[in-house]
Amino acid sequence: MNKKILTPFAAAIAIAACLFLISTTPGCNTPQRTAYVAVGVTQSLAVGAMNGWGDWVRAGRATDADQVAVRQAWERYQGAVRVAHSVELSLQTSIATTDPVWLQVTAAVGASSDELIALIKSLTSTPKPITPGT
Amino acid sequence: MPPGTLEIALLIGQALMKYGPDVARQIQLLFTKTNPTAADWEVVFALSEKTYDQFVAPLSKLP
């Protein structure tokens, strides 16, 4: 389970690496593509962490309190993504990775993703006894 | 080899080890889109439409 979860630091490094790689790839460094990959990598990592959390819950290793905390973090993340989606729809092809509104909403997505991944990491790093039937 | 190819491969390899093949494949696909369309954006945003209960549902109830 723990191997499925990147630390927030590693996730931030991965996103920064994506931005760097895209910006240094000749002919491919459009603002739209940079924004697309940045959001896509964040989404993939958050969903990957949640898939791992699902395995953890199915294994009976999560308490009710743990599940409430992760549910709330996931819903906060979804809220941030919905805002980013609406901004992306309004900007469309004029999207720019330096646009202040876009920067603000993607920062919120990144922060809520970091929070979610850090929470799941902390809850799954301490071994807990398996409770059958959960 | 185009610049950045090795680094992208390493990033995807890291995702493969940490999260598994599905996430690594998703990230790899992101890099193949040189000019993302509205449909590509929809696919990316749709990733987080799954509810918490769908993530933790028993395997027998998964689609």
N, CA and C atoms of all chains as a GROMACS GRO file, in nm:
protein
  591
    1MET      N    1   0.083  -0.119   0.000
    1MET     CA    2   0.000   0.000   0.000
    1MET      C    3   0.087   0.125   0.000
    2ASN      N    4   0.184   0.128   0.093
    2ASN     CA    5   0.266   0.248   0.104
    2ASN      C    6   0.341   0.278  -0.024
    3LYS      N    7   0.374   0.174  -0.101
    3LYS     CA    8   0.447   0.195  -0.224
    3LYS      C    9   0.361   0.264  -0.329
    4LYS      N   10   0.229   0.265  -0.309
    4LYS     CA   11   0.142   0.328  -0.408
    4LYS      C   12   0.128   0.478  -0.383
    5ILE      N   13   0.184   0.526  -0.277
    5ILE     CA   14   0.161   0.666  -0.240
    5ILE      C   15   0.291   0.744  -0.242
    6LEU      N   16   0.293   0.848  -0.321
    6LEU     CA   17   0.408   0.939  -0.322
    6LEU      C   18   0.395   1.032  -0.204
    7THR      N   19   0.505   1.074  -0.148
    7THR     CA   20   0.498   1.178  -0.046
    7THR      C   21   0.461   1.307  -0.116
    8PRO      N   22   0.403   1.402  -0.043
    8PRO     CA   23   0.369   1.530  -0.107
    8PRO      C   24   0.492   1.594  -0.171
    9PHE      N   25   0.607   1.580  -0.106
    9PHE     CA   26   0.728   1.639  -0.162
    9PHE      C   27   0.760   1.575  -0.296
   10ALA      N   28   0.752   1.443  -0.300
   10ALA     CA   29   0.782   1.375  -0.426
   10ALA      C   30   0.680   1.412  -0.532
   11ALA      N   31   0.554   1.428  -0.491
   11ALA     CA   32   0.451   1.467  -0.588
   11ALA      C   33   0.479   1.606  -0.643
   12ALA      N   34   0.520   1.696  -0.554
   12ALA     CA   35   0.552   1.832  -0.599
   12ALA      C   36   0.670   1.829  -0.695
   13ILE      N   37   0.768   1.745  -0.663
   13ILE     CA   38   0.886   1.733  -0.750
   13ILE      C   39   0.842   1.679  -0.887
   14ALA      N   40   0.752   1.580  -0.884
   14ALA     CA   41   0.706   1.520  -1.010
   14ALA      C   42   0.637   1.624  -1.096
   15ILE      N   43   0.552   1.706  -1.034
   15ILE     CA   44   0.480   1.809  -1.110
   15ILE      C   45   0.578   1.913  -1.163
   16ALA      N   46   0.671   1.954  -1.077
   16ALA     CA   47   0.771   2.052  -1.121
   16ALA      C   48   0.854   1.994  -1.236
   17ALA      N   49   0.886   1.865  -1.226
   17ALA     CA   50   0.964   1.801  -1.332
   17ALA      C   51   0.886   1.801  -1.463
   18CYS      N   52   0.755   1.775  -1.453
   18CYS     CA   53   0.670   1.776  -1.573
   18CYS      C   54   0.674   1.913  -1.638
   19LEU      N   55   0.655   2.017  -1.556
   19LEU     CA   56   0.653   2.153  -1.610
   19LEU      C   57   0.786   2.186  -1.676
   20PHE      N   58   0.896   2.144  -1.611
   20PHE     CA   59   1.028   2.171  -1.667
   20PHE      C   60   1.047   2.096  -1.799
   21LEU      N   61   1.009   1.970  -1.799
   21LEU     CA   62   1.029   1.888  -1.919
   21LEU      C   63   0.948   1.941  -2.037
   22ILE      N   64   0.825   1.982  -2.008
   22ILE     CA   65   0.741   2.033  -2.117
   22ILE      C   66   0.798   2.164  -2.169
   23SER      N   67   0.839   2.248  -2.076
   23SER     CA   68   0.887   2.380  -2.118
   23SER      C   69   1.020   2.371  -2.193
   24THR      N   70   1.094   2.261  -2.176
   24THR     CA   71   1.223   2.250  -2.244
   24THR      C   72   1.216   2.160  -2.366
   25THR      N   73   1.096   2.110  -2.400
   25THR     CA   74   1.082   2.026  -2.518
   25THR      C   75   1.046   2.114  -2.637
   26PRO      N   76   1.135   2.127  -2.735
   26PRO     CA   77   1.109   2.218  -2.847
   26PRO      C   78   0.982   2.182  -2.922
   27GLY      N   79   0.905   2.283  -2.957
   27GLY     CA   80   0.786   2.262  -3.038
   27GLY      C   81   0.665   2.214  -2.961
   28CYS      N   82   0.681   2.187  -2.832
   28CYS     CA   83   0.570   2.131  -2.755
   28CYS      C   84   0.535   2.217  -2.635
   29ASN      N   85   0.593   2.334  -2.626
   29ASN     CA   86   0.579   2.411  -2.503
   29ASN      C   87   0.468   2.514  -2.511
   30THR      N   88   0.351   2.474  -2.557
   30THR     CA   89   0.240   2.568  -2.556
   30THR      C   90   0.187   2.580  -2.414
   31PRO      N   91   0.134   2.697  -2.379
   31PRO     CA   92   0.077   2.712  -2.245
   31PRO      C   93  -0.036   2.613  -2.218
   32GLN      N   94  -0.114   2.583  -2.323
   32GLN     CA   95  -0.224   2.488  -2.308
   32GLN      C   96  -0.172   2.350  -2.270
   33ARG      N   97  -0.063   2.310  -2.336
   33ARG     CA   98  -0.010   2.176  -2.308
   33ARG      C   99   0.051   2.171  -2.167
   34THR      N  100   0.122   2.275  -2.130
   34THR     CA  101   0.182   2.280  -1.998
   34THR      C  102   0.074   2.271  -1.889
   35ALA      N  103  -0.033   2.349  -1.908
   35ALA     CA  104  -0.143   2.347  -1.810
   35ALA      C  105  -0.209   2.210  -1.808
   36TYR      N  106  -0.226   2.152  -1.926
   36TYR     CA  107  -0.293   2.022  -1.939
   36TYR      C  108  -0.215   1.914  -1.866
   37VAL      N  109  -0.084   1.909  -1.889
   37VAL     CA  110  -0.004   1.804  -1.826
   37VAL      C  111   0.004   1.826  -1.675
   38ALA      N  112   0.016   1.953  -1.632
   38ALA     CA  113   0.025   1.980  -1.489
   38ALA      C  114  -0.101   1.933  -1.416
   39VAL      N  115  -0.217   1.968  -1.472
   39VAL     CA  116  -0.344   1.924  -1.411
   39VAL      C  117  -0.357   1.773  -1.422
   40GLY      N  118  -0.320   1.719  -1.536
   40GLY     CA  119  -0.333   1.574  -1.556
   40GLY      C  120  -0.247   1.493  -1.461
   41VAL      N  121  -0.124   1.538  -1.438
   41VAL     CA  122  -0.036   1.464  -1.346
   41VAL      C  123  -0.091   1.474  -1.204
   42THR      N  124  -0.139   1.592  -1.165
   42THR     CA  125  -0.197   1.608  -1.031
   42THR      C  126  -0.317   1.516  -1.014
   43GLN      N  127  -0.402   1.514  -1.116
   43GLN     CA  128  -0.520   1.428  -1.110
   43GLN      C  129  -0.479   1.280  -1.099
   44SER      N  130  -0.384   1.240  -1.180
   44SER     CA  131  -0.341   1.100  -1.180
   44SER      C  132  -0.286   1.058  -1.045
   45LEU      N  133  -0.206   1.147  -0.983
   45LEU     CA  134  -0.147   1.112  -0.854
   45LEU      C  135  -0.254   1.106  -0.745
   46ALA      N  136  -0.348   1.201  -0.747
   46ALA     CA  137  -0.454   1.201  -0.645
   46ALA      C  138  -0.543   1.077  -0.658
   47VAL      N  139  -0.578   1.045  -0.782
   47VAL     CA  140  -0.663   0.927  -0.804
   47VAL      C  141  -0.585   0.799  -0.771
   48GLY      N  142  -0.456   0.799  -0.802
   48GLY     CA  143  -0.373   0.683  -0.767
   48GLY      C  144  -0.369   0.662  -0.617
   49ALA      N  145  -0.356   0.773  -0.542
   49ALA     CA  146  -0.356   0.763  -0.396
   49ALA      C  147  -0.490   0.710  -0.346
   50MET      N  148  -0.599   0.759  -0.406
   50MET     CA  149  -0.733   0.713  -0.365
   50MET      C  150  -0.755   0.566  -0.399
   51ASN      N  151  -0.701   0.521  -0.510
   51ASN     CA  152  -0.712   0.378  -0.543
   51ASN      C  153  -0.640   0.294  -0.437
   52GLY      N  154  -0.522   0.343  -0.396
   52GLY     CA  155  -0.450   0.274  -0.290
   52GLY      C  156  -0.527   0.275  -0.159
   53TRP      N  157  -0.591   0.390  -0.132
   53TRP     CA  158  -0.672   0.399  -0.010
   53TRP      C  159  -0.789   0.299  -0.016
   54GLY      N  160  -0.848   0.284  -0.131
   54GLY     CA  161  -0.956   0.187  -0.147
   54GLY      C  162  -0.910   0.046  -0.111
   55ASP      N  163  -0.790   0.011  -0.154
   55ASP     CA  164  -0.733  -0.121  -0.120
   55ASP      C  165  -0.716  -0.133   0.031
   56TRP      N  166  -0.670  -0.022   0.092
   56TRP     CA  167  -0.645  -0.020   0.237
   56TRP      C  168  -0.777  -0.041   0.313
   57VAL      N  169  -0.881   0.027   0.269
   57VAL     CA  170  -1.012   0.015   0.334
   57VAL      C  171  -1.066  -0.126   0.316
   58ARG      N  172  -1.057  -0.178   0.194
   58ARG     CA  173  -1.108  -0.314   0.168
   58ARG      C  174  -1.033  -0.419   0.248
   59ALA      N  175  -0.907  -0.389   0.282
   59ALA     CA  176  -0.829  -0.482   0.364
   59ALA      C  177  -0.867  -0.471   0.512
   60GLY      N  178  -0.960  -0.380   0.544
   60GLY     CA  179  -1.008  -0.366   0.681
   60GLY      C  180  -0.910  -0.293   0.771
   61ARG      N  181  -0.824  -0.211   0.714
   61ARG     CA  182  -0.721  -0.144   0.793
   61ARG      C  183  -0.756   0.001   0.828
   62ALA      N  184  -0.868   0.051   0.782
   62ALA     CA  185  -0.904   0.191   0.809
   62ALA      C  186  -1.011   0.199   0.916
   63THR      N  187  -0.994   0.294   1.008
   63THR     CA  188  -1.098   0.317   1.108
   63THR      C  189  -1.205   0.408   1.047
   64ASP      N  190  -1.317   0.418   1.117
   64ASP     CA  191  -1.423   0.508   1.069
   64ASP      C  192  -1.375   0.653   1.064
   65ALA      N  193  -1.298   0.691   1.167
   65ALA     CA  194  -1.246   0.829   1.172
   65ALA      C  195  -1.151   0.855   1.055
   66ASP      N  196  -1.068   0.754   1.024
   66ASP     CA  197  -0.977   0.768   0.909
   66ASP      C  198  -1.057   0.792   0.782
   67GLN      N  199  -1.163   0.713   0.769
   67GLN     CA  200  -1.243   0.724   0.646
   67GLN      C  201  -1.313   0.860   0.635
   68VAL      N  202  -1.359   0.910   0.747
   68VAL     CA  203  -1.423   1.044   0.744
   68VAL      C  204  -1.321   1.148   0.700
   69ALA      N  205  -1.200   1.138   0.756
   69ALA     CA  206  -1.096   1.237   0.723
   69ALA      C  207  -1.060   1.232   0.574
   70VAL      N  208  -1.044   1.111   0.521
   70VAL     CA  209  -1.005   1.098   0.380
   70VAL      C  210  -1.121   1.139   0.289
   71ARG      N  211  -1.243   1.103   0.329
   71ARG     CA  212  -1.360   1.144   0.250
   71ARG      C  213  -1.366   1.296   0.238
   72GLN      N  214  -1.345   1.365   0.353
   72GLN     CA  215  -1.350   1.511   0.351
   72GLN      C  216  -1.237   1.570   0.266
   73ALA      N  217  -1.118   1.512   0.277
   73ALA     CA  218  -1.004   1.561   0.197
   73ALA      C  219  -1.030   1.540   0.049
   74TRP      N  220  -1.087   1.425   0.014
   74TRP     CA  221  -1.119   1.396  -0.127
   74TRP      C  222  -1.224   1.494  -0.180
   75GLU      N  223  -1.324   1.522  -0.097
   75GLU     CA  224  -1.430   1.614  -0.142
   75GLU      C  225  -1.377   1.757  -0.155
   76ARG      N  226  -1.283   1.794  -0.068
   76ARG     CA  227  -1.219   1.926  -0.084
   76ARG      C  228  -1.140   1.930  -0.215
   77TYR      N  229  -1.070   1.821  -0.242
   77TYR     CA  230  -0.992   1.814  -0.366
   77TYR      C  231  -1.086   1.824  -0.487
   78GLN      N  232  -1.196   1.751  -0.484
   78GLN     CA  233  -1.292   1.755  -0.595
   78GLN      C  234  -1.346   1.898  -0.614
   79GLY      N  235  -1.369   1.968  -0.504
   79GLY     CA  236  -1.418   2.105  -0.513
   79GLY      C  237  -1.317   2.194  -0.584
   80ALA      N  238  -1.190   2.179  -0.548
   80ALA     CA  239  -1.084   2.260  -0.612
   80ALA      C  240  -1.075   2.226  -0.760
   81VAL      N  241  -1.090   2.099  -0.794
   81VAL     CA  242  -1.082   2.059  -0.935
   81VAL      C  243  -1.202   2.115  -1.013
   82ARG      N  244  -1.319   2.117  -0.950
   82ARG     CA  245  -1.437   2.172  -1.019
   82ARG      C  246  -1.416   2.320  -1.052
   83VAL      N  247  -1.357   2.392  -0.959
   83VAL     CA  248  -1.329   2.535  -0.985
   83VAL      C  249  -1.230   2.547  -1.101
   84ALA      N  250  -1.125   2.466  -1.098
   84ALA     CA  251  -1.025   2.470  -1.206
   84ALA      C  252  -1.091   2.435  -1.340
   85HIS      N  253  -1.182   2.339  -1.337
   85HIS     CA  254  -1.251   2.299  -1.460
   85HIS      C  255  -1.332   2.416  -1.516
   86SER      N  256  -1.404   2.485  -1.429
   86SER     CA  257  -1.486   2.596  -1.478
   86SER      C  258  -1.398   2.708  -1.533
   87VAL      N  259  -1.284   2.732  -1.469
   87VAL     CA  260  -1.192   2.835  -1.520
   87VAL      C  261  -1.135   2.791  -1.654
   88GLU      N  262  -1.100   2.664  -1.664
   88GLU     CA  263  -1.044   2.613  -1.792
   88GLU      C  264  -1.147   2.629  -1.902
   89LEU      N  265  -1.273   2.601  -1.872
   89LEU     CA  266  -1.378   2.614  -1.974
   89LEU      C  267  -1.394   2.760  -2.016
   90SER      N  268  -1.378   2.852  -1.922
   90SER     CA  269  -1.395   2.993  -1.957
   90SER      C  270  -1.275   3.047  -2.033
   91LEU      N  271  -1.156   2.994  -2.003
   91LEU     CA  272  -1.037   3.044  -2.072
   91LEU      C  273  -1.015   2.976  -2.207
   92GLN      N  274  -1.049   2.845  -2.213
   92GLN     CA  275  -1.032   2.766  -2.337
   92GLN      C  276  -0.893   2.785  -2.397
   93THR      N  277  -0.887   2.827  -2.522
   93THR     CA  278  -0.758   2.836  -2.590
   93THR      C  279  -0.674   2.955  -2.544
   94SER      N  280  -0.737   3.046  -2.468
   94SER     CA  281  -0.659   3.160  -2.420
   94SER      C  282  -0.590   3.129  -2.287
   95ILE      N  283  -0.598   3.003  -2.246
   95ILE     CA  284  -0.538   2.966  -2.118
   95ILE      C  285  -0.387   2.994  -2.122
   96ALA      N  286  -0.338   3.051  -2.015
   96ALA     CA  287  -0.195   3.080  -2.005
   96ALA      C  288  -0.149   3.039  -1.866
   97THR      N  289  -0.035   2.973  -1.861
   97THR     CA  290   0.014   2.926  -1.732
   97THR      C  291   0.057   3.041  -1.643
   98THR      N  292   0.060   3.163  -1.698
   98THR     CA  293   0.093   3.279  -1.615
   98THR      C  294  -0.031   3.360  -1.578
   99ASP      N  295  -0.147   3.317  -1.624
   99ASP     CA  296  -0.272   3.385  -1.592
   99ASP      C  297  -0.294   3.378  -1.440
  100PRO      N  298  -0.315   3.493  -1.374
  100PRO     CA  299  -0.326   3.490  -1.227
  100PRO      C  300  -0.441   3.405  -1.175
  101VAL      N  301  -0.554   3.408  -1.246
  101VAL     CA  302  -0.668   3.327  -1.201
  101VAL      C  303  -0.634   3.178  -1.215
  102TRP      N  304  -0.575   3.145  -1.329
  102TRP     CA  305  -0.539   3.005  -1.351
  102TRP      C  306  -0.435   2.958  -1.249
  103LEU      N  307  -0.338   3.045  -1.221
  103LEU     CA  308  -0.235   3.012  -1.122
  103LEU      C  309  -0.299   2.987  -0.986
  104GLN      N  310  -0.398   3.071  -0.953
  104GLN     CA  311  -0.463   3.058  -0.823
  104GLN      C  312  -0.540   2.927  -0.811
  105VAL      N  313  -0.616   2.894  -0.915
  105VAL     CA  314  -0.698   2.772  -0.906
  105VAL      C  315  -0.612   2.646  -0.913
  106THR      N  316  -0.505   2.650  -0.992
  106THR     CA  317  -0.420   2.530  -0.999
  106THR      C  318  -0.338   2.515  -0.871
  107ALA      N  319  -0.305   2.629  -0.806
  107ALA     CA  320  -0.237   2.620  -0.677
  107ALA      C  321  -0.330   2.556  -0.574
  108ALA      N  322  -0.459   2.590  -0.582
  108ALA     CA  323  -0.556   2.531  -0.489
  108ALA      C  324  -0.570   2.381  -0.514
  109VAL      N  325  -0.570   2.342  -0.641
  109VAL     CA  326  -0.578   2.199  -0.675
  109VAL      C  327  -0.454   2.127  -0.622
  110GLY      N  328  -0.337   2.188  -0.643
  110GLY     CA  329  -0.212   2.128  -0.597
  110GLY      C  330  -0.209   2.115  -0.445
  111ALA      N  331  -0.255   2.219  -0.375
  111ALA     CA  332  -0.253   2.218  -0.229
  111ALA      C  333  -0.348   2.111  -0.174
  112SER      N  334  -0.467   2.102  -0.233
  112SER     CA  335  -0.563   2.002  -0.181
  112SER      C  336  -0.518   1.860  -0.217
  113SER      N  337  -0.448   1.847  -0.331
  113SER     CA  338  -0.393   1.716  -0.367
  113SER      C  339  -0.283   1.677  -0.269
  114ASP      N  340  -0.196   1.772  -0.238
  114ASP     CA  341  -0.088   1.746  -0.141
  114ASP      C  342  -0.147   1.706  -0.005
  115GLU      N  343  -0.253   1.777   0.034
  115GLU     CA  344  -0.316   1.748   0.164
  115GLU      C  345  -0.373   1.606   0.165
  116LEU      N  346  -0.441   1.571   0.055
  116LEU     CA  347  -0.501   1.437   0.044
  116LEU      C  348  -0.393   1.329   0.049
  117ILE      N  349  -0.290   1.346  -0.030
  117ILE     CA  350  -0.184   1.244  -0.038
  117ILE      C  351  -0.110   1.233   0.095
  118ALA      N  352  -0.084   1.348   0.159
  118ALA     CA  353  -0.015   1.345   0.289
  118ALA      C  354  -0.101   1.274   0.394
  119LEU      N  355  -0.231   1.299   0.391
  119LEU     CA  356  -0.321   1.235   0.487
  119LEU      C  357  -0.321   1.084   0.468
  120ILE      N  358  -0.336   1.042   0.344
  120ILE     CA  359  -0.339   0.898   0.316
  120ILE      C  360  -0.206   0.834   0.354
  121LYS      N  361  -0.099   0.903   0.323
  121LYS     CA  362   0.034   0.853   0.358
  121LYS      C  363   0.047   0.836   0.509
  122SER      N  364   0.000   0.937   0.585
  122SER     CA  365   0.014   0.930   0.730
  122SER      C  366  -0.073   0.819   0.789
  123LEU      N  367  -0.192   0.801   0.733
  123LEU     CA  368  -0.283   0.700   0.787
  123LEU      C  369  -0.239   0.558   0.751
  124THR      N  370  -0.168   0.543   0.643
  124THR     CA  371  -0.129   0.409   0.599
  124THR      C  372   0.014   0.373   0.638
  125SER      N  373   0.084   0.467   0.701
  125SER     CA  374   0.223   0.436   0.737
  125SER      C  375   0.232   0.367   0.872
  126THR      N  376   0.123   0.374   0.950
  126THR     CA  377   0.121   0.306   1.080
  126THR      C  378   0.043   0.176   1.066
  127PRO      N  379   0.110   0.062   1.086
  127PRO     CA  380   0.040  -0.065   1.073
  127PRO      C  381  -0.074  -0.076   1.174
  128LYS      N  382  -0.189  -0.119   1.127
  128LYS     CA  383  -0.303  -0.140   1.216
  128LYS      C  384  -0.351  -0.284   1.198
  129PRO      N  385  -0.407  -0.342   1.305
  129PRO     CA  386  -0.456  -0.479   1.292
  129PRO      C  387  -0.572  -0.487   1.194
  130ILE      N  388  -0.579  -0.597   1.122
  130ILE     CA  389  -0.689  -0.617   1.028
  130ILE      C  390  -0.814  -0.654   1.105
  131THR      N  391  -0.924  -0.584   1.078
  131THR     CA  392  -1.050  -0.616   1.143
  131THR      C  393  -1.141  -0.684   1.043
  132PRO      N  394  -1.162  -0.813   1.057
  132PRO     CA  395  -1.242  -0.887   0.960
  132PRO      C  396  -1.384  -0.831   0.950
  133GLY      N  397  -1.437  -0.840   0.831
  133GLY     CA  398  -1.576  -0.803   0.810
  133GLY      C  399  -1.598  -0.657   0.781
  134THR      N  400  -1.491  -0.579   0.766
  134THR     CA  401  -1.510  -0.438   0.734
  134THR      C  402  -1.483  -0.412   0.588
  135MET      N  403   1.743   1.108  -2.985
  135MET     CA  404   1.641   1.108  -2.880
  135MET      C  405   1.607   1.254  -2.845
  136PRO      N  406   1.479   1.292  -2.851
  136PRO     CA  407   1.441   1.431  -2.821
  136PRO      C  408   1.478   1.468  -2.677
  137PRO      N  409   1.506   1.597  -2.652
  137PRO     CA  410   1.539   1.640  -2.516
  137PRO      C  411   1.425   1.609  -2.420
  138GLY      N  412   1.461   1.565  -2.302
  138GLY     CA  413   1.360   1.538  -2.200
  138GLY      C  414   1.301   1.399  -2.203
  139THR      N  415   1.332   1.322  -2.307
  139THR     CA  416   1.273   1.188  -2.319
  139THR      C  417   1.313   1.098  -2.203
  140LEU      N  418   1.440   1.102  -2.169
  140LEU     CA  419   1.489   1.017  -2.060
  140LEU      C  420   1.422   1.056  -1.928
  141GLU      N  421   1.410   1.187  -1.905
  141GLU     CA  422   1.350   1.234  -1.780
  141GLU      C  423   1.202   1.195  -1.771
  142ILE      N  424   1.134   1.205  -1.885
  142ILE     CA  425   0.992   1.165  -1.886
  142ILE      C  426   0.981   1.015  -1.858
  143ALA      N  427   1.071   0.938  -1.917
  143ALA     CA  428   1.070   0.793  -1.895
  143ALA      C  429   1.094   0.762  -1.747
  144LEU      N  430   1.185   0.836  -1.686
  144LEU     CA  431   1.213   0.813  -1.543
  144LEU      C  432   1.092   0.849  -1.457
  145LEU      N  433   1.026   0.961  -1.492
  145LEU     CA  434   0.907   1.002  -1.418
  145LEU      C  435   0.798   0.896  -1.429
  146ILE      N  436   0.778   0.844  -1.549
  146ILE     CA  437   0.676   0.742  -1.569
  146ILE      C  438   0.715   0.613  -1.495
  147GLY      N  439   0.845   0.583  -1.497
  147GLY     CA  440   0.892   0.464  -1.424
  147GLY      C  441   0.868   0.477  -1.275
  148GLN      N  442   0.890   0.598  -1.224
  148GLN     CA  443   0.867   0.623  -1.081
  148GLN      C  444   0.718   0.607  -1.048
  149ALA      N  445   0.633   0.662  -1.136
  149ALA     CA  446   0.488   0.648  -1.113
  149ALA      C  447   0.447   0.501  -1.118
  150LEU      N  448   0.511   0.426  -1.207
  150LEU     CA  449   0.481   0.283  -1.219
  150LEU      C  450   0.512   0.211  -1.088
  151MET      N  451   0.628   0.242  -1.032
  151MET     CA  452   0.669   0.174  -0.908
  151MET      C  453   0.586   0.218  -0.789
  152LYS      N  454   0.552   0.348  -0.784
  152LYS     CA  455   0.483   0.400  -0.666
  152LYS      C  456   0.332   0.376  -0.671
  153TYR      N  457   0.274   0.387  -0.791
  153TYR     CA  458   0.127   0.383  -0.802
  153TYR      C  459   0.072   0.268  -0.883
  154GLY      N  460   0.156   0.206  -0.963
  154GLY     CA  461   0.108   0.095  -1.045
  154GLY      C  462   0.090   0.134  -1.190
  155PRO      N  463   0.058   0.035  -1.276
  155PRO     CA  464   0.056   0.057  -1.421
  155PRO      C  465  -0.052   0.154  -1.469
  156ASP      N  466  -0.166   0.158  -1.402
  156ASP     CA  467  -0.274   0.245  -1.450
  156ASP      C  468  -0.234   0.393  -1.444
  157VAL      N  469  -0.178   0.434  -1.331
  157VAL     CA  470  -0.137   0.574  -1.316
  157VAL      C  471  -0.022   0.606  -1.410
  158ALA      N  472   0.073   0.514  -1.421
  158ALA     CA  473   0.187   0.536  -1.512
  158ALA      C  474   0.138   0.552  -1.656
  159ARG      N  475   0.040   0.473  -1.694
  159ARG     CA  476  -0.014   0.482  -1.830
  159ARG      C  477  -0.084   0.616  -1.852
  160GLN      N  478  -0.160   0.658  -1.750
  160GLN     CA  479  -0.229   0.788  -1.760
  160GLN      C  480  -0.128   0.901  -1.781
  161ILE      N  481  -0.021   0.898  -1.702
  161ILE     CA  482   0.079   1.005  -1.712
  161ILE      C  483   0.149   0.998  -1.848
  162GLN      N  484   0.178   0.877  -1.892
  162GLN     CA  485   0.243   0.862  -2.024
  162GLN      C  486   0.155   0.919  -2.134
  163LEU      N  487   0.024   0.895  -2.124
  163LEU     CA  488  -0.069   0.945  -2.226
  163LEU      C  489  -0.073   1.098  -2.228
  164LEU      N  490  -0.059   1.159  -2.109
  164LEU     CA  491  -0.061   1.306  -2.102
  164LEU      C  492   0.049   1.366  -2.189
  165PHE      N  493   0.166   1.302  -2.187
  165PHE     CA  494   0.280   1.355  -2.262
  165PHE      C  495   0.266   1.334  -2.413
  166THR      N  496   0.175   1.246  -2.454
  166THR     CA  497   0.160   1.222  -2.598
  166THR      C  498   0.072   1.329  -2.663
  167LYS      N  499   0.001   1.406  -2.582
  167LYS     CA  500  -0.089   1.509  -2.638
  167LYS      C  501  -0.011   1.638  -2.660
  168THR      N  502   0.023   1.664  -2.783
  168THR     CA  503   0.099   1.786  -2.812
  168THR      C  504   0.007   1.908  -2.821
  169ASN      N  505  -0.119   1.884  -2.852
  169ASN     CA  506  -0.213   1.995  -2.865
  169ASN      C  507  -0.348   1.950  -2.807
  170PRO      N  508  -0.360   1.950  -2.672
  170PRO     CA  509  -0.480   1.894  -2.609
  170PRO      C  510  -0.609   1.963  -2.653
  171THR      N  511  -0.706   1.881  -2.685
  171THR     CA  512  -0.837   1.932  -2.727
  171THR      C  513  -0.929   1.946  -2.606
  172ALA      N  514  -1.046   2.003  -2.630
  172ALA     CA  515  -1.145   2.014  -2.522
  172ALA      C  516  -1.182   1.875  -2.470
  173ALA      N  517  -1.187   1.778  -2.561
  173ALA     CA  518  -1.220   1.641  -2.520
  173ALA      C  519  -1.110   1.583  -2.430
  174ASP      N  520  -0.984   1.615  -2.461
  174ASP     CA  521  -0.872   1.569  -2.377
  174ASP      C  522  -0.883   1.628  -2.237
  175TRP      N  523  -0.918   1.756  -2.229
  175TRP     CA  524  -0.936   1.820  -2.099
  175TRP      C  525  -1.049   1.753  -2.021
  176GLU      N  526  -1.156   1.720  -2.091
  176GLU     CA  527  -1.270   1.657  -2.023
  176GLU      C  528  -1.228   1.524  -1.961
  177VAL      N  529  -1.146   1.450  -2.034
  177VAL     CA  530  -1.099   1.320  -1.983
  177VAL      C  531  -1.018   1.341  -1.855
  178VAL      N  532  -0.932   1.442  -1.856
  178VAL     CA  533  -0.848   1.470  -1.737
  178VAL      C  534  -0.935   1.509  -1.618
  179PHE      N  535  -1.031   1.597  -1.641
  179PHE     CA  536  -1.116   1.641  -1.529
  179PHE      C  537  -1.210   1.530  -1.482
  180ALA      N  538  -1.245   1.441  -1.572
  180ALA     CA  539  -1.336   1.332  -1.534
  180ALA      C  540  -1.271   1.234  -1.437
  181LEU      N  541  -1.138   1.235  -1.429
  181LEU     CA  542  -1.068   1.141  -1.340
  181LEU      C  543  -1.114   1.156  -1.196
  182SER      N  544  -1.146   1.278  -1.154
  182SER     CA  545  -1.181   1.299  -1.013
  182SER      C  546  -1.332   1.306  -0.989
  183GLU      N  547  -1.410   1.257  -1.084
  183GLU     CA  548  -1.555   1.257  -1.064
  183GLU      C  549  -1.602   1.139  -0.979
  184LYS      N  550  -1.513   1.042  -0.960
  184LYS     CA  551  -1.549   0.924  -0.881
  184LYS      C  552  -1.575   0.966  -0.736
  185THR      N  553  -1.678   0.910  -0.676
  185THR     CA  554  -1.707   0.944  -0.537
  185THR      C  555  -1.619   0.862  -0.442
  186TYR      N  556  -1.611   0.908  -0.318
  186TYR     CA  557  -1.534   0.834  -0.217
  186TYR      C  558  -1.586   0.691  -0.207
  187ASP      N  559  -1.718   0.676  -0.204
  187ASP     CA  560  -1.776   0.542  -0.188
  187ASP      C  561  -1.739   0.448  -0.303
  188GLN      N  562  -1.722   0.504  -0.421
  188GLN     CA  563  -1.681   0.420  -0.534
  188GLN      C  564  -1.538   0.370  -0.517
  189PHE      N  565  -1.453   0.451  -0.457
  189PHE     CA  566  -1.314   0.408  -0.435
  189PHE      C  567  -1.306   0.293  -0.334
  190VAL      N  568  -1.391   0.300  -0.231
  190VAL     CA  569  -1.378   0.202  -0.123
  190VAL      C  570  -1.481   0.089  -0.134
  191ALA      N  571  -1.556   0.086  -0.243
  191ALA     CA  572  -1.657  -0.018  -0.259
  191ALA      C  573  -1.592  -0.156  -0.264
  192PRO      N  574  -1.662  -0.258  -0.211
  192PRO     CA  575  -1.609  -0.394  -0.221
  192PRO      C  576  -1.585  -0.430  -0.367
  193LEU      N  577  -1.484  -0.512  -0.391
  193LEU     CA  578  -1.447  -0.547  -0.528
  193LEU      C  579  -1.564  -0.606  -0.606
  194SER      N  580  -1.652  -0.678  -0.536
  194SER     CA  581  -1.766  -0.740  -0.606
  194SER      C  582  -1.864  -0.637  -0.661
  195LYS      N  583  -1.857  -0.514  -0.604
  195LYS     CA  584  -1.950  -0.410  -0.650
  195LYS      C  585  -1.886  -0.315  -0.751
  196LEU      N  586  -1.758  -0.336  -0.779
  196LEU     CA  587  -1.692  -0.250  -0.876
  196LEU      C  588  -1.734  -0.289  -1.016
  197PRO      N  589  -1.745  -0.189  -1.106
  197PRO     CA  590  -1.788  -0.220  -1.243
  197PRO      C  591  -1.682  -0.302  -1.317
   0.00000   0.00000   0.00000
